[in-house]
Amino acid sequence: MGLLRLPLAEDAGDVERLRTAAKHAAEKMYVLLEGNWGVLSRPEVQRRLLFVYDELGLAAPALDVRVILPGPKAWLAPHATEIDAILACAQEQPALDELLKCRKDDGLPELPVCSIAAPCPASLLSVGWGDGDCENLPAGSFDNVVLGGTFDRIHAGHKLLLAMSALCAQKRLLVGVSRGPLLDNKELKDLVHPLELRTRRLFQTLYSMRPCVAYQIVPIDDPFGPSITDPNLQCIVVSKETERGGQSVNKRRVEKGLNSIHVDVVDLVGPEDSDESSKVSSTALRKLVIFLCMPAHGCMHCLVYGVCLCVCVRSFCLSVCVHAYVYVNACIRA
């Protein structure tokens, strides 16, 4: 489990640095985006996170990527106990010496350095994200934020949505997870993971990115859940495809005599010029489970969905196909 430092500001060597580091990470990689998050707007943060997820998704589709977000001592990654090495180039050594010394002073385990032959931006020659600014949040944060979804087979799109939600919440993030009747119209609903598994993986993902937030994860049986009953909520985070749902939440809240809340919209993962068919989705991953099981089972159910998938895949961009194929293969093996 490697830890990679990357400047928060864009750098010409970012792509090569990310792709080189990905070759040295076996299963999971944490990324420290060093810099002052407080000077960035939410769209700027979203573009930076999207870039990291996209590039690493192309370089290593099966790699579980976690971006460490602002919070107390975030630059030392004290909560990420599974990290077993820092991925860095030789020029970073002075900054690494300071980082490792501070980790030792805080009683954290020593980490070996895995040398990578990658570009080193000037900002990484020294520590760019110390105790003084690692708690700064981008503009547009609220004490109590709500989010909802199925969160089946967490992929890059989920991670972007979850990261932006965690950044939006100063104190509490309330997450509603669909179950029961909300799954009835899901394509291949029988392949949706059990609620307990989805909830556990959801919490693990959120905590790994920003552990200082109180995460309250509850099951929901209707599209609104606690978003229309909790009087303390100030913001709801939605994806572009569920933006109307945020507007519906406000309509119901006003009808119940509650305050309307801010609707924060997060774009889906995918190239800016792509259409919806090229977006990573849990539905596509469930279809690939069927497709990959066809040779082993050969049942009519698998064959029907396999044919549908072959047609569907023709409209997918290559990066999404590769990402999903490797991801599902890993899930099946597990």
C-alpha positions as a Python dict, from the first residue, in 0.01 Angstrom:
ca = {
    (1, 'M'): (0, 0, 0),
    (2, 'G'): (191, 304, -123),
    (3, 'L'): (168, 674, -39),
    (4, 'L'): (238, 924, -316),
    (5, 'R'): (289, 1298, -277),
    (6, 'L'): (148, 1518, -552),
    (7, 'P'): (117, 1897, -571),
    (8, 'L'): (-234, 2033, -536),
    (9, 'A'): (-160, 2273, -821),
    (10, 'E'): (-135, 2117, -1166),
    (11, 'D'): (214, 2032, -1288),
    (12, 'A'): (343, 1926, -1629),
    (13, 'G'): (490, 1606, -1484),
    (14, 'D'): (171, 1488, -1312),
    (15, 'V'): (74, 1222, -1564),
    (16, 'E'): (417, 1059, -1572),
    (17, 'R'): (447, 1074, -1193),
    (18, 'L'): (108, 910, -1139),
    (19, 'R'): (162, 639, -1398),
    (20, 'T'): (510, 557, -1271),
    (21, 'A'): (391, 534, -912),
    (22, 'A'): (101, 310, -1014),
    (23, 'K'): (351, 48, -1134),
    (24, 'H'): (488, 22, -779),
    (25, 'A'): (154, -6, -596),
    (26, 'A'): (8, -354, -570),
    (27, 'E'): (-350, -312, -448),
    (28, 'K'): (-410, 32, -302),
    (29, 'M'): (-247, 373, -327),
    (30, 'Y'): (-299, 682, -114),
    (31, 'V'): (-238, 1021, -273),
    (32, 'L'): (-142, 1333, -75),
    (33, 'L'): (-234, 1646, -269),
    (34, 'E'): (-8, 1900, -98),
    (35, 'G'): (-105, 2266, -97),
    (36, 'N'): (-356, 2515, 38),
    (37, 'W'): (-700, 2374, -40),
    (38, 'G'): (-857, 2687, 111),
    (39, 'V'): (-776, 2903, -194),
    (40, 'L'): (-951, 2670, -438),
    (41, 'S'): (-1314, 2675, -547),
    (42, 'R'): (-1511, 2351, -542),
    (43, 'P'): (-1504, 2322, -924),
    (44, 'E'): (-1124, 2357, -914),
    (45, 'V'): (-1098, 2085, -648),
    (46, 'Q'): (-1332, 1861, -843),
    (47, 'R'): (-1123, 1896, -1160),
    (48, 'R'): (-805, 1809, -969),
    (49, 'L'): (-959, 1502, -805),
    (50, 'L'): (-1113, 1394, -1134),
    (51, 'F'): (-772, 1416, -1300),
    (52, 'V'): (-611, 1193, -1035),
    (53, 'Y'): (-884, 928, -1050),
    (54, 'D'): (-891, 931, -1430),
    (55, 'E'): (-515, 903, -1479),
    (56, 'L'): (-469, 628, -1224),
    (57, 'G'): (-775, 449, -1362),
    (58, 'L'): (-607, 439, -1701),
    (59, 'A'): (-264, 343, -1565),
    (60, 'A'): (-382, 73, -1322),
    (61, 'P'): (-755, -9, -1351),
    (62, 'A'): (-757, -250, -1055),
    (63, 'L'): (-576, -11, -821),
    (64, 'D'): (-785, 115, -528),
    (65, 'V'): (-705, 488, -515),
    (66, 'R'): (-769, 698, -204),
    (67, 'V'): (-700, 1073, -196),
    (68, 'I'): (-626, 1202, 153),
    (69, 'L'): (-837, 1514, 213),
    (70, 'P'): (-775, 1808, 449),
    (71, 'G'): (-800, 1742, 823),
    (72, 'P'): (-596, 1745, 1145),
    (73, 'K'): (-248, 1600, 1080),
    (74, 'A'): (-367, 1492, 733),
    (75, 'W'): (-21, 1542, 584),
    (76, 'L'): (110, 1261, 808),
    (77, 'A'): (-172, 1022, 712),
    (78, 'P'): (-202, 890, 1071),
    (79, 'H'): (-527, 705, 1003),
    (80, 'A'): (-397, 511, 701),
    (81, 'T'): (-225, 238, 901),
    (82, 'E'): (-211, 3, 601),
    (83, 'I'): (42, 223, 418),
    (84, 'D'): (371, 33, 406),
    (85, 'A'): (587, 256, 185),
    (86, 'I'): (625, 607, 47),
    (87, 'L'): (661, 628, -330),
    (88, 'A'): (908, 908, -404),
    (89, 'C'): (1205, 1014, -617),
    (90, 'A'): (1549, 1095, -481),
    (91, 'Q'): (1505, 1474, -500),
    (92, 'E'): (1226, 1457, -242),
    (93, 'Q'): (1451, 1326, 35),
    (94, 'P'): (1474, 1653, 237),
    (95, 'A'): (1095, 1678, 249),
    (96, 'L'): (1065, 1308, 330),
    (97, 'D'): (1312, 1346, 617),
    (98, 'E'): (1086, 1609, 772),
    (99, 'L'): (770, 1409, 710),
    (100, 'L'): (918, 1090, 857),
    (101, 'K'): (1057, 1277, 1159),
    (102, 'C'): (714, 1426, 1233),
    (103, 'R'): (552, 1086, 1194),
    (104, 'K'): (802, 943, 1443),
    (105, 'D'): (741, 1230, 1686),
    (106, 'D'): (369, 1151, 1669),
    (107, 'G'): (433, 785, 1746),
    (108, 'L'): (353, 666, 1395),
    (109, 'P'): (539, 372, 1242),
    (110, 'E'): (843, 437, 1026),
    (111, 'L'): (787, 395, 654),
    (112, 'P'): (1046, 282, 398),
    (113, 'V'): (1087, 484, 79),
    (114, 'C'): (1032, 312, -253),
    (115, 'S'): (1229, 500, -516),
    (116, 'I'): (1047, 583, -839),
    (117, 'A'): (1195, 735, -1154),
    (118, 'A'): (940, 1011, -1195),
    (119, 'P'): (935, 1391, -1231),
    (120, 'C'): (965, 1587, -908),
    (121, 'P'): (784, 1923, -910),
    (122, 'A'): (968, 2203, -730),
    (123, 'S'): (690, 2225, -470),
    (124, 'L'): (767, 1872, -350),
    (125, 'L'): (1129, 1952, -263),
    (126, 'S'): (995, 2077, 69),
    (127, 'V'): (687, 1985, 274),
    (128, 'G'): (397, 2164, 111),
    (129, 'W'): (119, 2058, 345),
    (130, 'G'): (212, 2089, 711),
    (131, 'D'): (7, 2136, 1028),
    (132, 'G'): (-46, 2503, 942),
    (133, 'D'): (-264, 2452, 636),
    (134, 'C'): (-365, 2086, 615),
    (135, 'E'): (-704, 2166, 772),
    (136, 'N'): (-802, 2436, 520),
    (137, 'L'): (-1114, 2348, 324),
    (138, 'P'): (-1223, 2487, -13),
    (139, 'A'): (-1504, 2741, -9),
    (140, 'G'): (-1855, 2604, 24),
    (141, 'S'): (-1855, 2380, 331),
    (142, 'F'): (-2135, 2324, 583),
    (143, 'D'): (-2166, 2168, 927),
    (144, 'N'): (-2429, 1910, 828),
    (145, 'V'): (-2444, 1756, 482),
    (146, 'V'): (-2655, 1475, 335),
    (147, 'L'): (-2596, 1234, 48),
    (148, 'G'): (-2782, 932, -84),
    (149, 'G'): (-2727, 639, -320),
    (150, 'T'): (-2696, 264, -364),
    (151, 'F'): (-2314, 257, -350),
    (152, 'D'): (-2283, -85, -504),
    (153, 'R'): (-1929, -177, -611),
    (154, 'I'): (-1760, 152, -529),
    (155, 'H'): (-1582, 289, -836),
    (156, 'A'): (-1409, 612, -937),
    (157, 'G'): (-1738, 796, -985),
    (158, 'H'): (-1842, 708, -630),
    (159, 'K'): (-1504, 814, -493),
    (160, 'L'): (-1528, 1155, -658),
    (161, 'L'): (-1880, 1203, -521),
    (162, 'L'): (-1776, 1084, -174),
    (163, 'A'): (-1463, 1300, -170),
    (164, 'M'): (-1656, 1613, -266),
    (165, 'S'): (-1919, 1528, -3),
    (166, 'A'): (-1657, 1476, 269),
    (167, 'L'): (-1497, 1809, 175),
    (168, 'C'): (-1836, 1977, 197),
    (169, 'A'): (-1898, 1853, 553),
    (170, 'Q'): (-1726, 2034, 838),
    (171, 'K'): (-1880, 1816, 1110),
    (172, 'R'): (-2130, 1552, 993),
    (173, 'L'): (-2205, 1368, 670),
    (174, 'L'): (-2536, 1181, 671),
    (175, 'V'): (-2548, 911, 402),
    (176, 'G'): (-2862, 724, 303),
    (177, 'V'): (-2801, 381, 145),
    (178, 'S'): (-3078, 235, -71),
    (179, 'R'): (-3238, -97, 14),
    (180, 'G'): (-3563, -291, -37),
    (181, 'P'): (-3808, -127, -280),
    (182, 'L'): (-3547, 122, -401),
    (183, 'L'): (-3358, -167, -561),
    (184, 'D'): (-3661, -310, -746),
    (185, 'N'): (-3597, -113, -1064),
    (186, 'K'): (-3220, -160, -1061),
    (187, 'E'): (-3086, -349, -1358),
    (188, 'L'): (-2953, -689, -1244),
    (189, 'K'): (-3075, -613, -892),
    (190, 'D'): (-2992, -968, -780),
    (191, 'L'): (-2625, -883, -818),
    (192, 'V'): (-2639, -575, -595),
    (193, 'H'): (-2422, -641, -291),
    (194, 'P'): (-2593, -686, 49),
    (195, 'L'): (-2664, -371, 248),
    (196, 'E'): (-2416, -461, 523),
    (197, 'L'): (-2131, -502, 274),
    (198, 'R'): (-2214, -181, 88),
    (199, 'T'): (-2237, 10, 416),
    (200, 'R'): (-1906, -123, 546),
    (201, 'R'): (-1715, -45, 227),
    (202, 'L'): (-1876, 298, 209),
    (203, 'F'): (-1760, 386, 560),
    (204, 'Q'): (-1411, 251, 496),
    (205, 'T'): (-1379, 464, 184),
    (206, 'L'): (-1501, 782, 352),
    (207, 'Y'): (-1288, 731, 663),
    (208, 'S'): (-976, 663, 460),
    (209, 'M'): (-1014, 1000, 286),
    (210, 'R'): (-1116, 1226, 576),
    (211, 'P'): (-1147, 1064, 920),
    (212, 'C'): (-1224, 1387, 1110),
    (213, 'V'): (-1588, 1392, 991),
    (214, 'A'): (-1869, 1212, 1176),
    (215, 'Y'): (-2016, 970, 920),
    (216, 'Q'): (-2375, 866, 987),
    (217, 'I'): (-2478, 594, 743),
    (218, 'V'): (-2843, 483, 747),
    (219, 'P'): (-3053, 254, 526),
    (220, 'I'): (-3335, 419, 329),
    (221, 'D'): (-3650, 265, 181),
    (222, 'D'): (-3772, 570, -14),
    (223, 'P'): (-3595, 825, -234),
    (224, 'F'): (-3585, 1093, 35),
    (225, 'G'): (-3493, 923, 363),
    (226, 'P'): (-3379, 1164, 637),
    (227, 'S'): (-3306, 1443, 386),
    (228, 'I'): (-3663, 1574, 431),
    (229, 'T'): (-3691, 1520, 807),
    (230, 'D'): (-3358, 1628, 957),
    (231, 'P'): (-3387, 1996, 1057),
    (232, 'N'): (-3010, 2041, 1097),
    (233, 'L'): (-2917, 1971, 735),
    (234, 'Q'): (-2771, 2258, 535),
    (235, 'C'): (-2658, 2096, 209),
    (236, 'I'): (-2728, 1796, -12),
    (237, 'V'): (-2466, 1661, -253),
    (238, 'V'): (-2594, 1509, -577),
    (239, 'S'): (-2448, 1391, -906),
    (240, 'K'): (-2546, 1559, -1232),
    (241, 'E'): (-2779, 1272, -1312),
    (242, 'T'): (-2967, 1313, -979),
    (243, 'E'): (-2974, 1694, -969),
    (244, 'R'): (-3353, 1698, -995),
    (245, 'G'): (-3367, 1484, -684),
    (246, 'G'): (-3199, 1762, -487),
    (247, 'Q'): (-3465, 2005, -605),
    (248, 'S'): (-3737, 1759, -502),
    (249, 'V'): (-3582, 1732, -156),
    (250, 'N'): (-3609, 2108, -109),
    (251, 'K'): (-3971, 2109, -225),
    (252, 'R'): (-4060, 1841, 32),
    (253, 'R'): (-3864, 2016, 308),
    (254, 'V'): (-4050, 2342, 250),
    (255, 'E'): (-4382, 2156, 251),
    (256, 'K'): (-4286, 2016, 593),
    (257, 'G'): (-4192, 2361, 726),
    (258, 'L'): (-3817, 2298, 716),
    (259, 'N'): (-3545, 2516, 567),
    (260, 'S'): (-3442, 2462, 207),
    (261, 'I'): (-3082, 2345, 171),
    (262, 'H'): (-2800, 2411, -71),
    (263, 'V'): (-2776, 2167, -363),
    (264, 'D'): (-2415, 2087, -452),
    (265, 'V'): (-2376, 1916, -792),
    (266, 'V'): (-2082, 1687, -870),
    (267, 'D'): (-2008, 1582, -1228),
    (268, 'L'): (-1960, 1218, -1321),
    (269, 'V'): (-1621, 1066, -1391),
    (270, 'G'): (-1538, 1067, -1762),
    (271, 'P'): (-1391, 1282, -2038),
    (272, 'E'): (-1552, 1624, -2074),
    (273, 'D'): (-1661, 1554, -2431),
    (274, 'S'): (-1805, 1208, -2361),
    (275, 'D'): (-2172, 1118, -2336),
    (276, 'E'): (-2344, 935, -2050),
    (277, 'S'): (-2268, 591, -2198),
    (278, 'S'): (-1897, 640, -2133),
    (279, 'K'): (-1935, 703, -1759),
    (280, 'V'): (-1825, 447, -1504),
    (281, 'S'): (-2132, 292, -1340),
    (282, 'S'): (-2224, 14, -1100),
    (283, 'T'): (-2475, -116, -1355),
    (284, 'A'): (-2195, -167, -1608),
    (285, 'L'): (-1992, -353, -1347),
    (286, 'R'): (-2285, -583, -1265),
    (287, 'K'): (-2327, -656, -1637),
    (288, 'L'): (-1961, -745, -1656),
    (289, 'V'): (-2004, -988, -1367),
    (290, 'I'): (-2260, -1172, -1582),
    (291, 'F'): (-2040, -1145, -1890),
    (292, 'L'): (-1733, -1286, -1716),
    (293, 'C'): (-1935, -1569, -1563),
    (294, 'M'): (-2074, -1683, -1901),
    (295, 'P'): (-1791, -1925, -1987),
    (296, 'A'): (-1823, -2091, -1647),
    (297, 'H'): (-2201, -2117, -1631),
    (298, 'G'): (-2336, -2084, -1984),
    (299, 'C'): (-2693, -2041, -1861),
    (300, 'M'): (-2955, -1857, -2067),
    (301, 'H'): (-2967, -1576, -1810),
    (302, 'C'): (-2595, -1516, -1859),
    (303, 'L'): (-2618, -1549, -2236),
    (304, 'V'): (-2898, -1294, -2268),
    (305, 'Y'): (-2716, -1034, -2062),
    (306, 'G'): (-2392, -1124, -2232),
    (307, 'V'): (-2539, -1036, -2571),
    (308, 'C'): (-2682, -712, -2431),
    (309, 'L'): (-2346, -628, -2280),
    (310, 'C'): (-2162, -686, -2608),
    (311, 'V'): (-2388, -428, -2771),
    (312, 'C'): (-2352, -194, -2475),
    (313, 'V'): (-1974, -217, -2467),
    (314, 'R'): (-1954, -84, -2821),
    (315, 'S'): (-2060, 258, -2687),
    (316, 'F'): (-1815, 256, -2398),
    (317, 'C'): (-1486, 441, -2409),
    (318, 'L'): (-1183, 210, -2387),
    (319, 'S'): (-1067, 336, -2047),
    (320, 'V'): (-1401, 252, -1884),
    (321, 'C'): (-1406, -95, -2042),
    (322, 'V'): (-1056, -177, -1921),
    (323, 'H'): (-1125, -32, -1575),
    (324, 'A'): (-1448, -228, -1533),
    (325, 'Y'): (-1311, -555, -1674),
    (326, 'V'): (-1010, -563, -1441),
    (327, 'Y'): (-1217, -442, -1147),
    (328, 'V'): (-1480, -714, -1184),
    (329, 'N'): (-1216, -982, -1239),
    (330, 'A'): (-1062, -880, -907),
    (331, 'C'): (-1403, -894, -737),
    (332, 'I'): (-1474, -1242, -872),
    (333, 'R'): (-1136, -1370, -756),
    (334, 'A'): (-1202, -1227, -410),
}
